[in-house]
Amino acid sequence: MPEGTIDLRSGLTVWRAKHGPPRYFSPLLNDASCEVVIIGGGITGALIAWELVQIGVDCILIDQSTIGGGSTSASTALLLYELDTPMAELAGQLGEDDAVACYLACRDAIGKIRNVTDELGNDCGFRMRASYYLAEHPSHVEGLMEECSLRRKHGMNVEWLRGQEIGERFSFNRPGAILSREAAEVDVVQLVDVLIERSIERGVRVYAESPMASFRETVKGVSVRLDCGCEVNASKAVFATGYESERYLGRRLGLLKSTYAIATSPITEFTGWHERSLLWTSARPYLYLRTTDDRRAVVGGGDIDYHDPISRDALLQAKAAELETSFRSMFPLLDCEIECAWAGTFGETKDSLAYIGTPAERPSTYFALGYGGNGIVYSVIAAEIIRDLYRGVPNDAARLFRFGR
């Protein structure tokens, strides 16, 4: 692993259990030039490459490791528009209009993922799902009811469920829940694979195992020097490497967290799991659950402050056991075994919002820093913002996620 980088995940993720090892891409071993060099081959980089190549931009995409093999492959890929910061709380920080605009941008991004899979001709396991934001304790009910009312006020398709209604739908009960009809799920590794394949067909050059040794802005644009000694020159660069981008930005914007997840063997009947909905709780750290298109259950949570990969991974067995206990208590009738357990590292900001755009100190460089639990949703927003910034077209969301906000 290149010096200064962070081990993003450990254990066997559900996507690697399903798809096997990542596809091989050769490293870049010669000097190259392009209009835009994209650094990072996860879901963010793949979506940005797809958006840019469709408007005729000559792109090179490089990754220090495997394509789609970093934090993307550790994602549980619940597509929720809700931020880690509730709308009511965010309104206190930004004002109600901007808080609502952030939520609506995230909601609309879910539909755009469906549009992307339609364009690709492969659904990549995309399914619209209802989501239930479960009150974990009676003391959480009042706050969630107020949150539900605020969202409904601004046109979001939500309703409040009482405990009795939850018990009628599931094999567990909670004192209340916000039901949303505007959530979804996807196989994020398959989505990356298909995006990269289609982008290559349109001319994007993709290289893996190509760690970057240095980066600098030049009179003509940017220069990326790789560990092998070769150099990529471009008019613009895009950093799509998550919070690791901060060392090239030169400042810290978020805090690191570790999260944990498990996945079951395929399940024949989802007894007690109404419509295989997405589930997440008001507890902090919260528990979140989904199913996959090959009929597995995925359970995540147990977030802690990140210290180092060794400390994170030392807790994997205990955290997996905690997640399994929570899962079994909610769905005692499901016949399955736990087949996968993994840990991942992610970043979060104080307001749970991504940072997307060009900071003043890096005029030739775009950053797509999708912090928090909305990583894939933010990736969609980032791809559109960066596409529009590159071609000089206004984008209403750019203001919401700008640097210096």
C-alpha positions as CSV (number, residue, x, y, z in Angstrom):
1,M,0.0,0.0,0.0
2,P,1.4,3.4,-1.0
3,E,2.8,5.5,1.9
4,G,0.4,7.9,3.4
5,T,-2.8,6.0,2.3
6,I,-5.3,4.3,4.6
7,D,-6.5,0.8,4.6
8,L,-10.1,1.4,3.7
9,R,-11.7,-1.9,4.5
10,S,-11.1,-5.4,5.7
11,G,-12.9,-8.8,5.7
12,L,-15.0,-10.3,3.0
13,T,-17.7,-7.9,1.7
14,V,-21.0,-9.1,0.3
15,W,-20.1,-7.8,-3.2
16,R,-16.9,-9.7,-3.3
17,A,-18.7,-12.8,-2.1
18,K,-21.1,-12.3,-5.0
19,H,-18.8,-11.2,-7.8
20,G,-15.4,-12.6,-6.9
21,P,-12.1,-10.6,-7.1
22,P,-12.0,-7.2,-9.0
23,R,-11.4,-7.1,-12.7
24,Y,-7.8,-6.6,-13.7
25,F,-6.7,-3.4,-15.3
26,S,-3.1,-2.8,-16.2
27,P,-1.0,0.0,-14.6
28,L,-0.1,3.2,-16.5
29,L,3.6,2.8,-17.4
30,N,4.1,5.6,-20.0
31,D,3.6,9.4,-20.0
32,A,0.1,10.4,-21.1
33,S,-2.0,13.4,-21.7
34,C,-5.8,14.1,-21.7
35,E,-8.3,16.9,-21.0
36,V,-9.3,15.6,-17.5
37,V,-7.5,13.1,-15.3
38,I,-9.7,11.4,-12.7
39,I,-7.9,10.1,-9.6
40,G,-9.9,7.4,-7.9
41,G,-11.7,4.4,-9.4
42,G,-14.6,3.9,-7.0
43,I,-18.2,4.8,-7.6
44,T,-17.5,8.5,-7.6
45,G,-14.7,8.3,-10.2
46,A,-16.7,5.9,-12.3
47,L,-19.8,8.2,-12.4
48,I,-17.7,11.3,-13.1
49,A,-15.9,9.5,-16.0
50,W,-19.3,8.4,-17.4
51,E,-20.7,12.0,-17.3
52,L,-17.7,13.6,-18.8
53,V,-17.2,11.1,-21.6
54,Q,-20.8,11.5,-22.7
55,I,-20.1,15.2,-23.4
56,G,-17.0,14.3,-25.4
57,V,-14.3,14.9,-22.8
58,D,-11.0,12.9,-23.2
59,C,-10.4,11.3,-19.8
60,I,-7.9,9.2,-18.1
61,L,-8.9,7.4,-14.8
62,I,-6.3,6.1,-12.5
63,D,-6.5,4.3,-9.2
64,Q,-3.7,3.4,-6.7
65,S,-5.2,-0.1,-6.3
66,T,-8.0,-2.0,-8.0
67,I,-10.9,-0.4,-9.7
68,G,-13.9,-0.5,-7.4
69,G,-11.9,-2.2,-4.7
70,G,-11.6,0.4,-2.0
71,S,-14.3,1.9,0.2
72,T,-16.8,1.4,-2.6
73,S,-16.7,-2.4,-2.2
74,A,-17.4,-1.9,1.5
75,S,-20.5,0.1,1.0
76,T,-23.8,-1.4,1.9
77,A,-25.4,0.7,-0.8
78,L,-28.6,1.8,0.8
79,L,-29.8,4.7,-1.3
80,L,-31.4,7.1,1.2
81,Y,-32.0,10.8,0.6
82,E,-31.9,11.4,4.3
83,L,-28.6,12.9,5.6
84,D,-27.0,11.9,8.9
85,T,-28.2,15.4,10.1
86,P,-32.0,15.6,10.2
87,M,-33.6,18.2,8.1
88,A,-34.9,20.1,11.1
89,E,-31.4,20.2,12.6
90,L,-29.8,21.2,9.3
91,A,-32.4,24.0,8.9
92,G,-31.0,25.4,12.1
93,Q,-27.5,25.4,10.6
94,L,-28.2,26.5,7.0
95,G,-31.7,28.0,7.1
96,E,-34.8,26.0,6.1
97,D,-34.6,26.7,2.4
98,D,-31.1,25.4,1.9
99,A,-31.7,22.4,4.2
100,V,-34.7,21.5,2.1
101,A,-32.7,22.0,-1.1
102,C,-30.0,19.6,0.1
103,Y,-32.6,17.0,0.9
104,L,-34.3,17.4,-2.4
105,A,-31.0,17.2,-4.3
106,C,-30.3,13.9,-2.6
107,R,-33.8,12.6,-3.2
108,D,-33.6,13.5,-6.9
109,A,-30.2,11.8,-7.1
110,I,-31.8,8.4,-6.4
111,G,-34.0,8.7,-9.5
112,K,-30.9,9.7,-11.5
113,I,-29.2,6.5,-10.5
114,R,-32.2,4.7,-12.0
115,N,-31.7,6.8,-15.2
116,V,-28.0,5.8,-15.3
117,T,-28.8,2.1,-15.1
118,D,-31.3,2.6,-17.9
119,E,-28.7,4.3,-20.0
120,L,-26.2,1.5,-19.3
121,G,-28.7,-1.2,-20.2
122,N,-28.1,-3.1,-16.9
123,D,-30.1,-2.5,-13.8
124,C,-27.1,-3.4,-11.5
125,G,-29.5,-4.6,-8.9
126,F,-31.3,-1.3,-8.6
127,R,-34.6,-1.5,-7.0
128,M,-36.9,1.2,-5.6
129,R,-37.7,0.4,-2.0
130,A,-39.7,1.9,0.8
131,S,-37.6,2.9,3.8
132,Y,-38.5,2.9,7.5
133,Y,-36.7,5.3,9.8
134,L,-37.4,3.5,13.1
135,A,-37.7,5.2,16.5
136,E,-35.4,3.1,18.6
137,H,-36.8,4.5,21.9
138,P,-40.1,6.2,22.9
139,S,-38.1,9.4,23.7
140,H,-37.3,9.6,19.9
141,V,-40.9,9.7,18.8
142,E,-41.6,13.4,19.2
143,G,-38.5,14.4,17.2
144,L,-39.2,12.0,14.4
145,M,-42.8,13.1,14.1
146,E,-41.6,16.8,13.8
147,E,-39.1,15.7,11.2
148,C,-41.9,13.8,9.3
149,S,-44.1,16.9,9.3
150,L,-41.3,19.1,8.0
151,R,-40.6,16.8,5.2
152,R,-44.2,16.5,4.3
153,K,-44.5,20.3,4.3
154,H,-41.9,20.4,1.5
155,G,-43.5,17.8,-0.7
156,M,-41.7,14.6,0.3
157,N,-43.6,11.4,0.1
158,V,-43.5,10.4,3.8
159,E,-46.0,9.3,6.4
160,W,-45.9,8.6,10.1
161,L,-46.5,5.0,11.4
162,R,-47.5,4.1,14.9
163,G,-46.1,1.2,16.7
164,Q,-49.1,-1.0,16.0
165,E,-48.8,-0.4,12.3
166,I,-45.1,-1.4,12.4
167,G,-45.9,-4.6,14.3
168,E,-48.5,-5.5,11.7
169,R,-45.8,-5.4,8.9
170,F,-42.7,-6.7,10.6
171,S,-41.6,-9.4,13.0
172,F,-40.5,-6.7,15.4
173,N,-42.0,-3.6,16.8
174,R,-40.9,0.0,17.5
175,P,-42.8,2.9,19.0
176,G,-43.0,4.7,15.6
177,A,-41.3,5.3,12.2
178,I,-41.1,7.6,9.2
179,L,-42.1,5.7,6.1
180,S,-40.6,7.0,2.9
181,R,-41.5,5.8,-0.6
182,E,-38.4,7.4,-2.2
183,A,-35.5,5.1,-1.3
184,A,-33.7,2.4,-3.3
185,E,-30.9,-0.1,-3.3
186,V,-28.2,-1.1,-5.8
187,D,-25.3,-3.5,-6.3
188,V,-22.6,-0.8,-6.2
189,V,-19.7,-3.0,-7.4
190,Q,-21.7,-4.1,-10.4
191,L,-22.6,-0.5,-11.1
192,V,-18.9,0.5,-11.0
193,D,-18.0,-2.4,-13.3
194,V,-20.6,-1.6,-15.9
195,L,-19.9,2.2,-15.8
196,I,-16.2,1.6,-16.3
197,E,-16.9,-0.9,-19.2
198,R,-19.2,1.5,-21.0
199,S,-16.9,4.4,-20.4
200,I,-14.0,2.5,-21.9
201,E,-16.1,1.8,-24.9
202,R,-16.5,5.5,-25.4
203,G,-12.8,6.2,-25.0
204,V,-11.9,6.6,-21.4
205,R,-8.5,5.2,-20.6
206,V,-8.5,3.3,-17.2
207,Y,-5.5,2.2,-15.2
208,A,-5.2,0.4,-11.9
209,E,-2.3,-0.2,-9.5
210,S,-1.0,3.3,-10.4
211,P,-0.3,5.1,-7.2
212,M,0.4,8.8,-7.4
213,A,3.7,10.1,-6.2
214,S,3.0,13.8,-6.6
215,F,0.5,16.3,-7.9
216,R,0.9,19.9,-8.9
217,E,-1.0,22.5,-10.8
218,T,0.9,24.0,-13.8
219,V,0.5,27.0,-16.1
220,K,-1.4,24.7,-18.6
221,G,-3.3,22.7,-16.1
222,V,-2.1,19.8,-13.8
223,S,0.6,17.3,-13.7
224,V,0.3,13.9,-12.0
225,R,3.5,11.9,-11.4
226,L,3.1,8.3,-10.6
227,D,5.3,6.0,-8.5
228,C,6.6,4.4,-11.6
229,G,8.0,7.7,-12.8
230,C,5.6,8.4,-15.7
231,E,3.5,11.6,-15.8
232,V,0.0,12.5,-16.8
233,N,-0.6,16.0,-18.0
234,A,-4.2,17.4,-18.2
235,S,-6.1,20.6,-18.3
236,K,-8.1,19.6,-15.2
237,A,-7.9,17.0,-12.5
238,V,-10.7,15.5,-10.4
239,F,-9.9,14.0,-7.0
240,A,-12.5,11.2,-6.4
241,T,-10.6,9.5,-3.6
242,G,-12.8,10.4,-0.7
243,Y,-11.3,11.8,2.5
244,E,-7.8,10.8,1.3
245,S,-8.1,13.8,-1.0
246,E,-7.5,16.0,2.0
247,R,-3.8,15.6,1.8
248,Y,-3.8,17.2,-1.7
249,L,-6.3,19.8,-0.6
250,G,-4.0,20.7,2.3
251,R,-6.7,20.9,5.0
252,R,-9.0,18.7,6.9
253,L,-12.8,18.9,6.4
254,G,-14.1,15.9,8.1
255,L,-13.5,13.3,10.8
256,L,-12.9,9.6,10.2
257,K,-15.2,6.8,11.4
258,S,-15.1,3.1,11.2
259,T,-18.2,1.1,10.4
260,Y,-19.1,-2.6,10.3
261,A,-21.4,-4.9,8.3
262,I,-22.4,-8.5,7.9
263,A,-24.3,-10.4,5.2
264,T,-26.2,-13.6,5.3
265,S,-26.5,-16.6,3.0
266,P,-29.4,-16.4,0.5
267,I,-32.8,-16.4,2.1
268,T,-35.7,-18.3,0.7
269,E,-38.6,-16.5,2.4
270,F,-38.3,-13.0,4.0
271,T,-40.8,-13.8,6.7
272,G,-41.6,-10.7,8.8
273,W,-39.7,-8.3,6.5
274,H,-42.4,-6.3,4.8
275,E,-41.7,-5.8,1.1
276,R,-38.0,-6.2,1.8
277,S,-37.9,-2.5,2.8
278,L,-34.8,-0.6,3.8
279,L,-34.6,-0.1,7.6
280,W,-32.6,2.2,9.8
281,T,-32.9,3.4,13.3
282,S,-32.8,6.6,15.3
283,A,-30.1,5.1,17.6
284,R,-26.7,6.6,17.4
285,P,-24.7,4.9,16.1
286,Y,-27.6,3.7,14.0
287,L,-28.4,0.2,12.7
288,Y,-29.3,-0.2,9.0
289,L,-30.6,-3.2,7.0
290,R,-31.4,-4.1,3.4
291,T,-31.6,-7.1,1.1
292,T,-29.8,-7.9,-2.1
293,D,-30.9,-9.1,-5.5
294,D,-29.4,-12.5,-4.7
295,R,-31.6,-12.6,-1.6
296,R,-29.2,-11.9,1.2
297,A,-29.7,-9.7,4.2
298,V,-27.1,-7.0,4.8
299,V,-26.8,-5.4,8.3
300,G,-24.5,-2.5,9.1
301,G,-23.7,-0.2,12.0
302,G,-21.7,-0.1,15.2
303,D,-19.8,3.0,14.0
304,I,-16.8,4.2,16.1
305,D,-14.2,6.9,15.8
306,Y,-11.4,5.7,13.5
307,H,-7.9,5.4,15.0
308,D,-6.0,2.9,12.8
309,P,-6.8,-0.2,10.7
310,I,-5.4,-2.5,13.4
311,S,-7.7,-1.1,16.1
312,R,-10.7,-1.1,13.7
313,D,-10.1,-4.7,12.6
314,A,-9.5,-6.0,16.1
315,L,-13.2,-5.2,16.8
316,L,-14.6,-6.9,13.7
317,Q,-15.5,-10.2,15.4
318,A,-17.2,-8.5,18.3
319,K,-19.0,-6.0,16.1
320,A,-20.2,-8.7,13.8
321,A,-21.6,-10.6,16.7
322,E,-23.5,-7.5,17.9
323,L,-24.9,-6.9,14.5
324,E,-26.0,-10.5,14.2
325,T,-27.7,-10.3,17.6
326,S,-29.7,-7.2,16.6
327,F,-30.6,-8.9,13.3
328,R,-31.8,-12.1,14.9
329,S,-33.9,-10.2,17.4
330,M,-35.7,-8.4,14.6
331,F,-36.1,-11.3,12.3
332,P,-36.2,-14.5,14.4
333,L,-38.0,-16.5,11.7
334,L,-35.4,-16.1,8.9
335,D,-33.5,-19.2,8.0
336,C,-29.9,-18.1,7.2
337,E,-26.3,-18.1,8.3
338,I,-23.9,-15.2,8.4
339,E,-21.5,-15.6,5.5
340,C,-19.6,-12.2,5.4
341,A,-18.3,-9.7,7.8
342,W,-16.3,-6.6,7.1
343,A,-15.2,-3.2,8.3
344,G,-14.8,0.0,6.5
345,T,-13.6,3.6,7.0
346,F,-15.5,6.7,6.0
347,G,-15.5,10.4,6.7
348,E,-18.1,12.8,8.0
349,T,-18.5,16.5,8.3
350,K,-20.3,18.6,10.9
351,D,-23.3,19.2,8.7
352,S,-23.2,15.8,6.9
353,L,-22.8,17.6,3.6
354,A,-20.4,16.7,0.8
355,Y,-17.7,19.1,-0.4
356,I,-17.9,19.3,-4.2
357,G,-16.2,21.8,-6.6
358,T,-13.0,23.8,-7.0
359,P,-11.4,25.3,-3.9
360,A,-9.8,28.7,-4.3
361,E,-6.3,27.3,-3.8
362,R,-6.7,24.7,-6.5
363,P,-8.2,26.5,-9.5
364,S,-7.5,23.6,-12.0
365,T,-8.7,20.8,-9.7
366,Y,-12.2,19.5,-8.8
367,F,-12.7,17.7,-5.6
368,A,-15.6,15.3,-4.9
369,L,-15.6,14.6,-1.2
370,G,-18.8,12.7,-0.5
371,Y,-18.7,12.4,3.3
372,G,-21.2,10.6,5.5
373,G,-23.8,7.9,5.0
374,N,-24.9,9.3,1.6
375,G,-21.8,8.4,-0.3
376,I,-23.4,7.0,-3.5
377,V,-26.0,9.7,-3.6
378,Y,-23.4,12.3,-3.2
379,S,-21.4,10.7,-6.0
380,V,-24.2,11.2,-8.4
381,I,-24.5,14.9,-7.4
382,A,-20.8,15.3,-7.7
383,A,-20.6,13.9,-11.2
384,E,-23.3,16.3,-12.4
385,I,-21.8,19.3,-10.6
386,I,-18.3,18.6,-12.0
387,R,-19.6,18.0,-15.5
388,D,-21.4,21.3,-15.5
389,L,-18.5,23.2,-13.9
390,Y,-16.3,21.9,-16.6
391,R,-18.5,23.0,-19.4
392,G,-19.5,26.3,-17.8
393,V,-23.1,25.4,-17.3
394,P,-25.0,26.6,-14.1
395,N,-25.8,23.9,-11.5
396,D,-28.1,24.8,-8.7
397,A,-26.6,22.2,-6.3
398,A,-23.1,23.5,-6.7
399,R,-23.8,26.3,-4.2
400,L,-25.0,23.9,-1.6
401,F,-21.9,21.7,-1.5
402,R,-19.3,24.4,-2.4
403,F,-16.0,24.9,-0.6
404,G,-16.0,27.9,1.7
405,R,-19.7,27.6,2.5
